[in-house]
Amino acid sequence: MKSQFVEIIEGGKLAIPAQFRRELGIEVGDTVVVELADGALQIRSLESAIRRAQAIVRGFVPAGASLVDDLIDGRRAEAGRE
């Protein structure tokens, strides 16, 4: 694991080292997701956090199932009952 010392400045801000930003694909102005897990601060790019969430959801969806198709079918059935 790579590590580097950074200083927390006024307002609780810290600068993410350039090498880390490049490896994470984070640029100035990007939104990141910050998590506190097991006493450690984790910073992820928003894109990485979305991919992780999608992978978690995918674990609950049966193979070959389409959540979008199920949602559309459900909405059509509701509309048909109205």
mmCIF file of the N, C-alpha and C atoms, coordinates in Angstrom:
data_MODEL
# 
_entry.id   MODEL 
# 
loop_
_atom_site.group_PDB 
_atom_site.id 
_atom_site.type_symbol 
_atom_site.label_atom_id 
_atom_site.label_alt_id 
_atom_site.label_comp_id 
_atom_site.label_asym_id 
_atom_site.label_entity_id 
_atom_site.label_seq_id 
_atom_site.pdbx_PDB_ins_code 
_atom_site.Cartn_x 
_atom_site.Cartn_y 
_atom_site.Cartn_z 
_atom_site.occupancy 
_atom_site.B_iso_or_equiv 
_atom_site.pdbx_formal_charge 
_atom_site.auth_seq_id 
_atom_site.auth_comp_id 
_atom_site.auth_asym_id 
_atom_site.auth_atom_id 
_atom_site.pdbx_PDB_model_num 
ATOM 1   N N  . MET A 1 1  ? 0.835   -1.172  0.000   1.00 0.00 ? 1  MET A N  1 
ATOM 2   C CA . MET A 1 1  ? 0.000   0.000   0.000   1.00 0.00 ? 1  MET A CA 1 
ATOM 3   C C  . MET A 1 1  ? 0.884   1.241   0.000   1.00 0.00 ? 1  MET A C  1 
ATOM 4   N N  . LYS A 1 2  ? 0.581   2.149   -0.886  1.00 0.00 ? 2  LYS A N  1 
ATOM 5   C CA . LYS A 1 2  ? 1.334   3.393   -0.953  1.00 0.00 ? 2  LYS A CA 1 
ATOM 6   C C  . LYS A 1 2  ? 0.854   4.313   0.161   1.00 0.00 ? 2  LYS A C  1 
ATOM 7   N N  . SER A 1 3  ? 1.746   5.081   0.693   1.00 0.00 ? 3  SER A N  1 
ATOM 8   C CA . SER A 1 3  ? 1.338   6.062   1.698   1.00 0.00 ? 3  SER A CA 1 
ATOM 9   C C  . SER A 1 3  ? 2.193   7.309   1.559   1.00 0.00 ? 3  SER A C  1 
ATOM 10  N N  . GLN A 1 4  ? 1.625   8.407   2.015   1.00 0.00 ? 4  GLN A N  1 
ATOM 11  C CA . GLN A 1 4  ? 2.321   9.678   1.953   1.00 0.00 ? 4  GLN A CA 1 
ATOM 12  C C  . GLN A 1 4  ? 1.728   10.573  3.035   1.00 0.00 ? 4  GLN A C  1 
ATOM 13  N N  . PHE A 1 5  ? 2.541   11.375  3.670   1.00 0.00 ? 5  PHE A N  1 
ATOM 14  C CA . PHE A 1 5  ? 2.062   12.298  4.684   1.00 0.00 ? 5  PHE A CA 1 
ATOM 15  C C  . PHE A 1 5  ? 1.442   13.514  4.007   1.00 0.00 ? 5  PHE A C  1 
ATOM 16  N N  . VAL A 1 6  ? 0.276   13.937  4.484   1.00 0.00 ? 6  VAL A N  1 
ATOM 17  C CA . VAL A 1 6  ? -0.344  15.179  4.045   1.00 0.00 ? 6  VAL A CA 1 
ATOM 18  C C  . VAL A 1 6  ? -0.815  15.928  5.285   1.00 0.00 ? 6  VAL A C  1 
ATOM 19  N N  . GLU A 1 7  ? -0.878  17.226  5.172   1.00 0.00 ? 7  GLU A N  1 
ATOM 20  C CA . GLU A 1 7  ? -1.280  18.064  6.298   1.00 0.00 ? 7  GLU A CA 1 
ATOM 21  C C  . GLU A 1 7  ? -2.746  18.442  6.165   1.00 0.00 ? 7  GLU A C  1 
ATOM 22  N N  . ILE A 1 8  ? -3.467  18.378  7.274   1.00 0.00 ? 8  ILE A N  1 
ATOM 23  C CA . ILE A 1 8  ? -4.838  18.864  7.308   1.00 0.00 ? 8  ILE A CA 1 
ATOM 24  C C  . ILE A 1 8  ? -4.752  20.368  7.557   1.00 0.00 ? 8  ILE A C  1 
ATOM 25  N N  . ILE A 1 9  ? -5.381  21.137  6.669   1.00 0.00 ? 9  ILE A N  1 
ATOM 26  C CA . ILE A 1 9  ? -5.332  22.594  6.812   1.00 0.00 ? 9  ILE A CA 1 
ATOM 27  C C  . ILE A 1 9  ? -6.662  23.116  7.347   1.00 0.00 ? 9  ILE A C  1 
ATOM 28  N N  . GLU A 1 10 ? -6.746  24.417  7.519   1.00 0.00 ? 10 GLU A N  1 
ATOM 29  C CA . GLU A 1 10 ? -7.949  25.045  8.072   1.00 0.00 ? 10 GLU A CA 1 
ATOM 30  C C  . GLU A 1 10 ? -9.199  24.555  7.352   1.00 0.00 ? 10 GLU A C  1 
ATOM 31  N N  . GLY A 1 11 ? -10.214 24.296  8.119   1.00 0.00 ? 11 GLY A N  1 
ATOM 32  C CA . GLY A 1 11 ? -11.471 23.811  7.554   1.00 0.00 ? 11 GLY A CA 1 
ATOM 33  C C  . GLY A 1 11 ? -11.477 22.310  7.346   1.00 0.00 ? 11 GLY A C  1 
ATOM 34  N N  . GLY A 1 12 ? -10.452 21.608  7.817   1.00 0.00 ? 12 GLY A N  1 
ATOM 35  C CA . GLY A 1 12 ? -10.398 20.156  7.674   1.00 0.00 ? 12 GLY A CA 1 
ATOM 36  C C  . GLY A 1 12 ? -10.028 19.688  6.280   1.00 0.00 ? 12 GLY A C  1 
ATOM 37  N N  . LYS A 1 13 ? -9.458  20.562  5.467   1.00 0.00 ? 13 LYS A N  1 
ATOM 38  C CA . LYS A 1 13 ? -9.120  20.212  4.088   1.00 0.00 ? 13 LYS A CA 1 
ATOM 39  C C  . LYS A 1 13 ? -7.772  19.501  4.039   1.00 0.00 ? 13 LYS A C  1 
ATOM 40  N N  . LEU A 1 14 ? -7.666  18.606  3.072   1.00 0.00 ? 14 LEU A N  1 
ATOM 41  C CA . LEU A 1 14 ? -6.372  17.969  2.819   1.00 0.00 ? 14 LEU A CA 1 
ATOM 42  C C  . LEU A 1 14 ? -6.150  17.911  1.325   1.00 0.00 ? 14 LEU A C  1 
ATOM 43  N N  . ALA A 1 15 ? -4.901  17.893  0.930   1.00 0.00 ? 15 ALA A N  1 
ATOM 44  C CA . ALA A 1 15 ? -4.555  17.823  -0.492  1.00 0.00 ? 15 ALA A CA 1 
ATOM 45  C C  . ALA A 1 15 ? -4.207  16.377  -0.818  1.00 0.00 ? 15 ALA A C  1 
ATOM 46  N N  . ILE A 1 16 ? -4.887  15.821  -1.817  1.00 0.00 ? 16 ILE A N  1 
ATOM 47  C CA . ILE A 1 16 ? -4.582  14.466  -2.262  1.00 0.00 ? 16 ILE A CA 1 
ATOM 48  C C  . ILE A 1 16 ? -3.375  14.567  -3.192  1.00 0.00 ? 16 ILE A C  1 
ATOM 49  N N  . PRO A 1 17 ? -2.314  13.827  -2.913  1.00 0.00 ? 17 PRO A N  1 
ATOM 50  C CA . PRO A 1 17 ? -1.120  13.905  -3.758  1.00 0.00 ? 17 PRO A CA 1 
ATOM 51  C C  . PRO A 1 17 ? -1.444  13.635  -5.240  1.00 0.00 ? 17 PRO A C  1 
ATOM 52  N N  . ALA A 1 18 ? -0.741  14.337  -6.115  1.00 0.00 ? 18 ALA A N  1 
ATOM 53  C CA . ALA A 1 18 ? -0.993  14.252  -7.555  1.00 0.00 ? 18 ALA A CA 1 
ATOM 54  C C  . ALA A 1 18 ? -0.930  12.821  -8.072  1.00 0.00 ? 18 ALA A C  1 
ATOM 55  N N  . GLN A 1 19 ? 0.038   12.045  -7.615  1.00 0.00 ? 19 GLN A N  1 
ATOM 56  C CA . GLN A 1 19 ? 0.162   10.664  -8.082  1.00 0.00 ? 19 GLN A CA 1 
ATOM 57  C C  . GLN A 1 19 ? -1.091  9.860   -7.726  1.00 0.00 ? 19 GLN A C  1 
ATOM 58  N N  . PHE A 1 20 ? -1.630  10.065  -6.538  1.00 0.00 ? 20 PHE A N  1 
ATOM 59  C CA . PHE A 1 20 ? -2.840  9.352   -6.116  1.00 0.00 ? 20 PHE A CA 1 
ATOM 60  C C  . PHE A 1 20 ? -4.030  9.786   -6.962  1.00 0.00 ? 20 PHE A C  1 
ATOM 61  N N  . ARG A 1 21 ? -4.143  11.110  -7.212  1.00 0.00 ? 21 ARG A N  1 
ATOM 62  C CA . ARG A 1 21 ? -5.247  11.604  -8.046  1.00 0.00 ? 21 ARG A CA 1 
ATOM 63  C C  . ARG A 1 21 ? -5.180  11.010  -9.442  1.00 0.00 ? 21 ARG A C  1 
ATOM 64  N N  . ARG A 1 22 ? -3.976  10.936  -10.000 1.00 0.00 ? 22 ARG A N  1 
ATOM 65  C CA . ARG A 1 22 ? -3.835  10.358  -11.347 1.00 0.00 ? 22 ARG A CA 1 
ATOM 66  C C  . ARG A 1 22 ? -4.268  8.899   -11.347 1.00 0.00 ? 22 ARG A C  1 
ATOM 67  N N  . GLU A 1 23 ? -3.818  8.136   -10.362 1.00 0.00 ? 23 GLU A N  1 
ATOM 68  C CA . GLU A 1 23 ? -4.154  6.711   -10.307 1.00 0.00 ? 23 GLU A CA 1 
ATOM 69  C C  . GLU A 1 23 ? -5.649  6.477   -10.094 1.00 0.00 ? 23 GLU A C  1 
ATOM 70  N N  . LEU A 1 24 ? -6.299  7.391   -9.372  1.00 0.00 ? 24 LEU A N  1 
ATOM 71  C CA . LEU A 1 24 ? -7.735  7.263   -9.127  1.00 0.00 ? 24 LEU A CA 1 
ATOM 72  C C  . LEU A 1 24 ? -8.574  7.901   -10.231 1.00 0.00 ? 24 LEU A C  1 
ATOM 73  N N  . GLY A 1 25 ? -7.929  8.631   -11.120 1.00 0.00 ? 25 GLY A N  1 
ATOM 74  C CA . GLY A 1 25 ? -8.657  9.312   -12.192 1.00 0.00 ? 25 GLY A CA 1 
ATOM 75  C C  . GLY A 1 25 ? -9.450  10.502  -11.673 1.00 0.00 ? 25 GLY A C  1 
ATOM 76  N N  . ILE A 1 26 ? -8.946  11.135  -10.620 1.00 0.00 ? 26 ILE A N  1 
ATOM 77  C CA . ILE A 1 26 ? -9.623  12.283  -10.015 1.00 0.00 ? 26 ILE A CA 1 
ATOM 78  C C  . ILE A 1 26 ? -8.965  13.561  -10.511 1.00 0.00 ? 26 ILE A C  1 
ATOM 79  N N  . GLU A 1 27 ? -9.805  14.511  -10.933 1.00 0.00 ? 27 GLU A N  1 
ATOM 80  C CA . GLU A 1 27 ? -9.308  15.798  -11.391 1.00 0.00 ? 27 GLU A CA 1 
ATOM 81  C C  . GLU A 1 27 ? -9.923  16.914  -10.555 1.00 0.00 ? 27 GLU A C  1 
ATOM 82  N N  . VAL A 1 28 ? -9.339  18.087  -10.623 1.00 0.00 ? 28 VAL A N  1 
ATOM 83  C CA . VAL A 1 28 ? -9.846  19.233  -9.893  1.00 0.00 ? 28 VAL A CA 1 
ATOM 84  C C  . VAL A 1 28 ? -11.316 19.455  -10.257 1.00 0.00 ? 28 VAL A C  1 
ATOM 85  N N  . GLY A 1 29 ? -12.145 19.629  -9.248  1.00 0.00 ? 29 GLY A N  1 
ATOM 86  C CA . GLY A 1 29 ? -13.572 19.865  -9.470  1.00 0.00 ? 29 GLY A CA 1 
ATOM 87  C C  . GLY A 1 29 ? -14.420 18.607  -9.450  1.00 0.00 ? 29 GLY A C  1 
ATOM 88  N N  . ASP A 1 30 ? -13.787 17.423  -9.483  1.00 0.00 ? 30 ASP A N  1 
ATOM 89  C CA . ASP A 1 30 ? -14.533 16.169  -9.435  1.00 0.00 ? 30 ASP A CA 1 
ATOM 90  C C  . ASP A 1 30 ? -15.148 15.966  -8.053  1.00 0.00 ? 30 ASP A C  1 
ATOM 91  N N  . THR A 1 31 ? -16.217 15.192  -8.014  1.00 0.00 ? 31 THR A N  1 
ATOM 92  C CA . THR A 1 31 ? -16.820 14.785  -6.754  1.00 0.00 ? 31 THR A CA 1 
ATOM 93  C C  . THR A 1 31 ? -16.252 13.433  -6.380  1.00 0.00 ? 31 THR A C  1 
ATOM 94  N N  . VAL A 1 32 ? -15.931 13.261  -5.103  1.00 0.00 ? 32 VAL A N  1 
ATOM 95  C CA . VAL A 1 32 ? -15.429 11.985  -4.610  1.00 0.00 ? 32 VAL A CA 1 
ATOM 96  C C  . VAL A 1 32 ? -16.345 11.492  -3.501  1.00 0.00 ? 32 VAL A C  1 
ATOM 97  N N  . VAL A 1 33 ? -16.249 10.212  -3.198  1.00 0.00 ? 33 VAL A N  1 
ATOM 98  C CA . VAL A 1 33 ? -16.993 9.615   -2.101  1.00 0.00 ? 33 VAL A CA 1 
ATOM 99  C C  . VAL A 1 33 ? -15.991 9.320   -0.993  1.00 0.00 ? 33 VAL A C  1 
ATOM 100 N N  . VAL A 1 34 ? -16.301 9.782   0.207   1.00 0.00 ? 34 VAL A N  1 
ATOM 101 C CA . VAL A 1 34 ? -15.422 9.598   1.349   1.00 0.00 ? 34 VAL A CA 1 
ATOM 102 C C  . VAL A 1 34 ? -16.146 8.700   2.348   1.00 0.00 ? 34 VAL A C  1 
ATOM 103 N N  . GLU A 1 35 ? -15.464 7.650   2.782   1.00 0.00 ? 35 GLU A N  1 
ATOM 104 C CA . GLU A 1 35 ? -16.048 6.710   3.737   1.00 0.00 ? 35 GLU A CA 1 
ATOM 105 C C  . GLU A 1 35 ? -15.099 6.524   4.916   1.00 0.00 ? 35 GLU A C  1 
ATOM 106 N N  . LEU A 1 36 ? -15.682 6.299   6.063   1.00 0.00 ? 36 LEU A N  1 
ATOM 107 C CA . LEU A 1 36 ? -14.918 5.941   7.240   1.00 0.00 ? 36 LEU A CA 1 
ATOM 108 C C  . LEU A 1 36 ? -15.211 4.466   7.496   1.00 0.00 ? 36 LEU A C  1 
ATOM 109 N N  . ALA A 1 37 ? -14.202 3.623   7.361   1.00 0.00 ? 37 ALA A N  1 
ATOM 110 C CA . ALA A 1 37 ? -14.385 2.180   7.514   1.00 0.00 ? 37 ALA A CA 1 
ATOM 111 C C  . ALA A 1 37 ? -13.225 1.607   8.318   1.00 0.00 ? 37 ALA A C  1 
ATOM 112 N N  . ASP A 1 38 ? -13.554 0.930   9.388   1.00 0.00 ? 38 ASP A N  1 
ATOM 113 C CA . ASP A 1 38 ? -12.538 0.291   10.225  1.00 0.00 ? 38 ASP A CA 1 
ATOM 114 C C  . ASP A 1 38 ? -11.444 1.264   10.652  1.00 0.00 ? 38 ASP A C  1 
ATOM 115 N N  . GLY A 1 39 ? -11.836 2.453   10.998  1.00 0.00 ? 39 GLY A N  1 
ATOM 116 C CA . GLY A 1 39 ? -10.882 3.452   11.475  1.00 0.00 ? 39 GLY A CA 1 
ATOM 117 C C  . GLY A 1 39 ? -10.018 4.070   10.401  1.00 0.00 ? 39 GLY A C  1 
ATOM 118 N N  . ALA A 1 40 ? -10.352 3.838   9.133   1.00 0.00 ? 40 ALA A N  1 
ATOM 119 C CA . ALA A 1 40 ? -9.569  4.391   8.026   1.00 0.00 ? 40 ALA A CA 1 
ATOM 120 C C  . ALA A 1 40 ? -10.464 5.255   7.141   1.00 0.00 ? 40 ALA A C  1 
ATOM 121 N N  . LEU A 1 41 ? -9.917  6.328   6.647   1.00 0.00 ? 41 LEU A N  1 
ATOM 122 C CA . LEU A 1 41 ? -10.620 7.196   5.712   1.00 0.00 ? 41 LEU A CA 1 
ATOM 123 C C  . LEU A 1 41 ? -10.346 6.692   4.302   1.00 0.00 ? 41 LEU A C  1 
ATOM 124 N N  . GLN A 1 42 ? -11.403 6.389   3.562   1.00 0.00 ? 42 GLN A N  1 
ATOM 125 C CA . GLN A 1 42 ? -11.252 5.904   2.192   1.00 0.00 ? 42 GLN A CA 1 
ATOM 126 C C  . GLN A 1 42 ? -11.851 6.931   1.240   1.00 0.00 ? 42 GLN A C  1 
ATOM 127 N N  . ILE A 1 43 ? -11.126 7.210   0.180   1.00 0.00 ? 43 ILE A N  1 
ATOM 128 C CA . ILE A 1 43 ? -11.582 8.168   -0.828  1.00 0.00 ? 43 ILE A CA 1 
ATOM 129 C C  . ILE A 1 43 ? -11.665 7.435   -2.157  1.00 0.00 ? 43 ILE A C  1 
ATOM 130 N N  . ARG A 1 44 ? -12.830 7.517   -2.786  1.00 0.00 ? 44 ARG A N  1 
ATOM 131 C CA . ARG A 1 44 ? -13.050 6.873   -4.086  1.00 0.00 ? 44 ARG A CA 1 
ATOM 132 C C  . ARG A 1 44 ? -13.554 7.918   -5.074  1.00 0.00 ? 44 ARG A C  1 
ATOM 133 N N  . SER A 1 45 ? -13.210 7.708   -6.323  1.00 0.00 ? 45 SER A N  1 
ATOM 134 C CA . SER A 1 45 ? -13.825 8.551   -7.343  1.00 0.00 ? 45 SER A CA 1 
ATOM 135 C C  . SER A 1 45 ? -15.309 8.193   -7.383  1.00 0.00 ? 45 SER A C  1 
ATOM 136 N N  . LEU A 1 46 ? -16.137 9.122   -7.816  1.00 0.00 ? 46 LEU A N  1 
ATOM 137 C CA . LEU A 1 46 ? -17.567 8.863   -7.903  1.00 0.00 ? 46 LEU A CA 1 
ATOM 138 C C  . LEU A 1 46 ? -17.830 7.690   -8.848  1.00 0.00 ? 46 LEU A C  1 
ATOM 139 N N  . GLU A 1 47 ? -17.100 7.653   -9.950  1.00 0.00 ? 47 GLU A N  1 
ATOM 140 C CA . GLU A 1 47 ? -17.248 6.565   -10.927 1.00 0.00 ? 47 GLU A CA 1 
ATOM 141 C C  . GLU A 1 47 ? -16.954 5.211   -10.280 1.00 0.00 ? 47 GLU A C  1 
ATOM 142 N N  . SER A 1 48 ? -15.897 5.143   -9.487  1.00 0.00 ? 48 SER A N  1 
ATOM 143 C CA . SER A 1 48 ? -15.530 3.909   -8.804  1.00 0.00 ? 48 SER A CA 1 
ATOM 144 C C  . SER A 1 48 ? -16.603 3.501   -7.798  1.00 0.00 ? 48 SER A C  1 
ATOM 145 N N  . ALA A 1 49 ? -17.158 4.463   -7.078  1.00 0.00 ? 49 ALA A N  1 
ATOM 146 C CA . ALA A 1 49 ? -18.200 4.173   -6.095  1.00 0.00 ? 49 ALA A CA 1 
ATOM 147 C C  . ALA A 1 49 ? -19.457 3.645   -6.782  1.00 0.00 ? 49 ALA A C  1 
ATOM 148 N N  . ILE A 1 50 ? -19.790 4.208   -7.942  1.00 0.00 ? 50 ILE A N  1 
ATOM 149 C CA . ILE A 1 50 ? -20.961 3.743   -8.695  1.00 0.00 ? 50 ILE A CA 1 
ATOM 150 C C  . ILE A 1 50 ? -20.737 2.310   -9.171  1.00 0.00 ? 50 ILE A C  1 
ATOM 151 N N  . ARG A 1 51 ? -19.548 2.025   -9.715  1.00 0.00 ? 51 ARG A N  1 
ATOM 152 C CA . ARG A 1 51 ? -19.250 0.657   -10.159 1.00 0.00 ? 51 ARG A CA 1 
ATOM 153 C C  . ARG A 1 51 ? -19.355 -0.328  -8.998  1.00 0.00 ? 51 ARG A C  1 
ATOM 154 N N  . ARG A 1 52 ? -18.875 0.071   -7.839  1.00 0.00 ? 52 ARG A N  1 
ATOM 155 C CA . ARG A 1 52 ? -18.938 -0.799  -6.653  1.00 0.00 ? 52 ARG A CA 1 
ATOM 156 C C  . ARG A 1 52 ? -20.388 -1.064  -6.259  1.00 0.00 ? 52 ARG A C  1 
ATOM 157 N N  . ALA A 1 53 ? -21.214 -0.024  -6.253  1.00 0.00 ? 53 ALA A N  1 
ATOM 158 C CA . ALA A 1 53 ? -22.633 -0.174  -5.914  1.00 0.00 ? 53 ALA A CA 1 
ATOM 159 C C  . ALA A 1 53 ? -23.331 -1.076  -6.927  1.00 0.00 ? 53 ALA A C  1 
ATOM 160 N N  . GLN A 1 54 ? -23.013 -0.904  -8.206  1.00 0.00 ? 54 GLN A N  1 
ATOM 161 C CA . GLN A 1 54 ? -23.613 -1.752  -9.239  1.00 0.00 ? 54 GLN A CA 1 
ATOM 162 C C  . GLN A 1 54 ? -23.234 -3.216  -9.034  1.00 0.00 ? 54 GLN A C  1 
ATOM 163 N N  . ALA A 1 55 ? -21.998 -3.473  -8.662  1.00 0.00 ? 55 ALA A N  1 
ATOM 164 C CA . ALA A 1 55 ? -21.548 -4.842  -8.426  1.00 0.00 ? 55 ALA A CA 1 
ATOM 165 C C  . ALA A 1 55 ? -22.290 -5.460  -7.241  1.00 0.00 ? 55 ALA A C  1 
ATOM 166 N N  . ILE A 1 56 ? -22.523 -4.662  -6.205  1.00 0.00 ? 56 ILE A N  1 
ATOM 167 C CA . ILE A 1 56 ? -23.262 -5.167  -5.044  1.00 0.00 ? 56 ILE A CA 1 
ATOM 168 C C  . ILE A 1 56 ? -24.686 -5.526  -5.445  1.00 0.00 ? 56 ILE A C  1 
ATOM 169 N N  . VAL A 1 57 ? -25.357 -4.643  -6.168  1.00 0.00 ? 57 VAL A N  1 
ATOM 170 C CA . VAL A 1 57 ? -26.732 -4.900  -6.600  1.00 0.00 ? 57 VAL A CA 1 
ATOM 171 C C  . VAL A 1 57 ? -26.785 -6.113  -7.517  1.00 0.00 ? 57 VAL A C  1 
ATOM 172 N N  . ARG A 1 58 ? -25.800 -6.219  -8.423  1.00 0.00 ? 58 ARG A N  1 
ATOM 173 C CA . ARG A 1 58 ? -25.750 -7.338  -9.356  1.00 0.00 ? 58 ARG A CA 1 
ATOM 174 C C  . ARG A 1 58 ? -25.747 -8.675  -8.616  1.00 0.00 ? 58 ARG A C  1 
ATOM 175 N N  . GLY A 1 59 ? -25.176 -8.717  -7.429  1.00 0.00 ? 59 GLY A N  1 
ATOM 176 C CA . GLY A 1 59 ? -25.122 -9.943  -6.643  1.00 0.00 ? 59 GLY A CA 1 
ATOM 177 C C  . GLY A 1 59 ? -26.492 -10.408 -6.171  1.00 0.00 ? 59 GLY A C  1 
ATOM 178 N N  . PHE A 1 60 ? -27.486 -9.520  -6.187  1.00 0.00 ? 60 PHE A N  1 
ATOM 179 C CA . PHE A 1 60 ? -28.835 -9.863  -5.742  1.00 0.00 ? 60 PHE A CA 1 
ATOM 180 C C  . PHE A 1 60 ? -29.795 -10.119 -6.903  1.00 0.00 ? 60 PHE A C  1 
ATOM 181 N N  . VAL A 1 61 ? -29.333 -9.918  -8.120  1.00 0.00 ? 61 VAL A N  1 
ATOM 182 C CA . VAL A 1 61 ? -30.194 -10.071 -9.299  1.00 0.00 ? 61 VAL A CA 1 
ATOM 183 C C  . VAL A 1 61 ? -29.885 -11.409 -9.962  1.00 0.00 ? 61 VAL A C  1 
ATOM 184 N N  . PRO A 1 62 ? -30.909 -12.238 -10.177 1.00 0.00 ? 62 PRO A N  1 
ATOM 185 C CA . PRO A 1 62 ? -30.672 -13.525 -10.828 1.00 0.00 ? 62 PRO A CA 1 
ATOM 186 C C  . PRO A 1 62 ? -30.089 -13.349 -12.234 1.00 0.00 ? 62 PRO A C  1 
ATOM 187 N N  . ALA A 1 63 ? -29.262 -14.290 -12.634 1.00 0.00 ? 63 ALA A N  1 
ATOM 188 C CA . ALA A 1 63 ? -28.651 -14.245 -13.972 1.00 0.00 ? 63 ALA A CA 1 
ATOM 189 C C  . ALA A 1 63 ? -29.736 -14.177 -15.034 1.00 0.00 ? 63 ALA A C  1 
ATOM 190 N N  . GLY A 1 64 ? -29.538 -13.304 -15.995 1.00 0.00 ? 64 GLY A N  1 
ATOM 191 C CA . GLY A 1 64 ? -30.480 -13.172 -17.099 1.00 0.00 ? 64 GLY A CA 1 
ATOM 192 C C  . GLY A 1 64 ? -31.657 -12.257 -16.807 1.00 0.00 ? 64 GLY A C  1 
ATOM 193 N N  . ALA A 1 65 ? -31.825 -11.838 -15.572 1.00 0.00 ? 65 ALA A N  1 
ATOM 194 C CA . ALA A 1 65 ? -32.931 -10.947 -15.224 1.00 0.00 ? 65 ALA A CA 1 
ATOM 195 C C  . ALA A 1 65 ? -32.572 -9.508  -15.597 1.00 0.00 ? 65 ALA A C  1 
ATOM 196 N N  . SER A 1 66 ? -33.568 -8.744  -15.957 1.00 0.00 ? 66 SER A N  1 
ATOM 197 C CA . SER A 1 66 ? -33.375 -7.335  -16.281 1.00 0.00 ? 66 SER A CA 1 
ATOM 198 C C  . SER A 1 66 ? -34.251 -6.504  -15.359 1.00 0.00 ? 66 SER A C  1 
ATOM 199 N N  . LEU A 1 67 ? -33.638 -5.766  -14.465 1.00 0.00 ? 67 LEU A N  1 
ATOM 200 C CA . LEU A 1 67 ? -34.406 -4.924  -13.552 1.00 0.00 ? 67 LEU A CA 1 
ATOM 201 C C  . LEU A 1 67 ? -35.193 -3.859  -14.306 1.00 0.00 ? 67 LEU A C  1 
ATOM 202 N N  . VAL A 1 68 ? -34.615 -3.353  -15.373 1.00 0.00 ? 68 VAL A N  1 
ATOM 203 C CA . VAL A 1 68 ? -35.304 -2.330  -16.175 1.00 0.00 ? 68 VAL A CA 1 
ATOM 204 C C  . VAL A 1 68 ? -36.559 -2.920  -16.803 1.00 0.00 ? 68 VAL A C  1 
ATOM 205 N N  . ASP A 1 69 ? -36.428 -4.086  -17.417 1.00 0.00 ? 69 ASP A N  1 
ATOM 206 C CA . ASP A 1 69 ? -37.600 -4.727  -18.030 1.00 0.00 ? 69 ASP A CA 1 
ATOM 207 C C  . ASP A 1 69 ? -38.659 -5.041  -16.986 1.00 0.00 ? 69 ASP A C  1 
ATOM 208 N N  . ASP A 1 70 ? -38.245 -5.519  -15.805 1.00 0.00 ? 70 ASP A N  1 
ATOM 209 C CA . ASP A 1 70 ? -39.195 -5.810  -14.726 1.00 0.00 ? 70 ASP A CA 1 
ATOM 210 C C  . ASP A 1 70 ? -39.917 -4.543  -14.288 1.00 0.00 ? 70 ASP A C  1 
ATOM 211 N N  . LEU A 1 71 ? -39.191 -3.441  -14.171 1.00 0.00 ? 71 LEU A N  1 
ATOM 212 C CA . LEU A 1 71 ? -39.798 -2.173  -13.778 1.00 0.00 ? 71 LEU A CA 1 
ATOM 213 C C  . LEU A 1 71 ? -40.810 -1.709  -14.826 1.00 0.00 ? 71 LEU A C  1 
ATOM 214 N N  . ILE A 1 72 ? -40.425 -1.756  -16.091 1.00 0.00 ? 72 ILE A N  1 
ATOM 215 C CA . ILE A 1 72 ? -41.329 -1.333  -17.172 1.00 0.00 ? 72 ILE A CA 1 
ATOM 216 C C  . ILE A 1 72 ? -42.578 -2.211  -17.186 1.00 0.00 ? 72 ILE A C  1 
ATOM 217 N N  . ASP A 1 73 ? -42.401 -3.526  -17.056 1.00 0.00 ? 73 ASP A N  1 
ATOM 218 C CA . ASP A 1 73 ? -43.553 -4.436  -17.032 1.00 0.00 ? 73 ASP A CA 1 
ATOM 219 C C  . ASP A 1 73 ? -44.475 -4.109  -15.865 1.00 0.00 ? 73 ASP A C  1 
ATOM 220 N N  . GLY A 1 74 ? -43.903 -3.833  -14.718 1.00 0.00 ? 74 GLY A N  1 
ATOM 221 C CA . GLY A 1 74 ? -44.704 -3.481  -13.545 1.00 0.00 ? 74 GLY A CA 1 
ATOM 222 C C  . GLY A 1 74 ? -45.475 -2.190  -13.740 1.00 0.00 ? 74 GLY A C  1 
ATOM 223 N N  . ARG A 1 75 ? -44.820 -1.197  -14.335 1.00 0.00 ? 75 ARG A N  1 
ATOM 224 C CA . ARG A 1 75 ? -45.501 0.086   -14.581 1.00 0.00 ? 75 ARG A CA 1 
ATOM 225 C C  . ARG A 1 75 ? -46.636 -0.093  -15.589 1.00 0.00 ? 75 ARG A C  1 
ATOM 226 N N  . ARG A 1 76 ? -46.398 -0.905  -16.616 1.00 0.00 ? 76 ARG A N  1 
ATOM 227 C CA . ARG A 1 76 ? -47.457 -1.146  -17.612 1.00 0.00 ? 76 ARG A CA 1 
ATOM 228 C C  . ARG A 1 76 ? -48.640 -1.864  -16.975 1.00 0.00 ? 76 ARG A C  1 
ATOM 229 N N  . ALA A 1 77 ? -48.351 -2.813  -16.099 1.00 0.00 ? 77 ALA A N  1 
ATOM 230 C CA . ALA A 1 77 ? -49.424 -3.539  -15.416 1.00 0.00 ? 77 ALA A CA 1 
ATOM 231 C C  . ALA A 1 77 ? -50.220 -2.593  -14.535 1.00 0.00 ? 77 ALA A C  1 
ATOM 232 N N  . GLU A 1 78 ? -49.541 -1.686  -13.830 1.00 0.00 ? 78 GLU A N  1 
ATOM 233 C CA . GLU A 1 78 ? -50.232 -0.691  -12.994 1.00 0.00 ? 78 GLU A CA 1 
ATOM 234 C C  . GLU A 1 78 ? -51.100 0.204   -13.851 1.00 0.00 ? 78 GLU A C  1 
ATOM 235 N N  . ALA A 1 79 ? -50.558 0.673   -14.964 1.00 0.00 ? 79 ALA A N  1 
ATOM 236 C CA . ALA A 1 79 ? -51.308 1.553   -15.855 1.00 0.00 ? 79 ALA A CA 1 
ATOM 237 C C  . ALA A 1 79 ? -52.539 0.846   -16.418 1.00 0.00 ? 79 ALA A C  1 
ATOM 238 N N  . GLY A 1 80 ? -52.406 -0.454  -16.690 1.00 0.00 ? 80 GLY A N  1 
ATOM 239 C CA . GLY A 1 80 ? -53.528 -1.227  -17.211 1.00 0.00 ? 80 GLY A CA 1 
ATOM 240 C C  . GLY A 1 80 ? -54.645 -1.385  -16.196 1.00 0.00 ? 80 GLY A C  1 
ATOM 241 N N  . ARG A 1 81 ? -54.303 -1.356  -14.899 1.00 0.00 ? 81 ARG A N  1 
ATOM 242 C CA . ARG A 1 81 ? -55.308 -1.507  -13.847 1.00 0.00 ? 81 ARG A CA 1 
ATOM 243 C C  . ARG A 1 81 ? -56.027 -0.196  -13.546 1.00 0.00 ? 81 ARG A C  1 
ATOM 244 N N  . GLU A 1 82 ? -55.469 0.927   -14.008 1.00 0.00 ? 82 GLU A N  1 
ATOM 245 C CA . GLU A 1 82 ? -56.083 2.232   -13.711 1.00 0.00 ? 82 GLU A CA 1 
ATOM 246 C C  . GLU A 1 82 ? -57.216 2.559   -14.627 1.00 0.00 ? 82 GLU A C  1 
# 
